Amino acid sequence: MDGLQIANEHPVDPAVLQAIFQGAVVGIATVALDGRWLNFNRKFCDILGYPAQELAGLTSAEITHPDDQAEDIAGMKQCLAGNADGFKSDRRYIRKDGGEVWAELSMSAIRDGQGQVLYFIATLVDITDRLHLARENQISRLTTKIGSRFDFRLNDIVEDICATAMSLTRSPFGLCSYKDPSTGR
């Protein structure tokens, strides 16, 4: 982080960069080419559910859901080959407690002066609640759609039954007719 400069050409104090890194509302980590976590902030630990000491001993492959690992490998290979500067995807991670967390991962390759990848910077945003809400909304819309079709269909069936009953009983009220015993009407 030494020598980072902002657009106005003034160097940024490393303490400021560290405060930005630690205070970010997204998880941030640097990742070695072999998948080891080099540095990460508190939010990164919070999202993945690991204390910093344990997370430091793990690789990205060890906590990435098995079904999502191939996409990670493919994205990193594209960066290492010089075909991409990064990649972004939604994926699952396995938390320390065994639960799954869905996260939006953005991974960027950090290169040296010759263009060789030195390491990756990963940012994570927990999207678990957003995905669950989207699924609940989708199920609700589908249920409403099915229900309205069923209600419409059921109404057609009931109307047909009433029409048939009316023609059979010759009563304008069909099956719902009522005769008052005192008047006979």
Secondary structure by P-SEA (a helix, b strand, c coil): cccccccccbbbbaaaaaaaaaaccbbbbbbccccccccccaaaaaaacccaaaaaaccccccccccaaaaaaaaaaaaaacccccccccbbbbccccbbbbbbbbbbbbbcccccccbbbbbbbbaaaaaaaaaaaaaaaaaaaaaaaaaaaaaaaaaaaaaaaaaaacccccccccccccccc
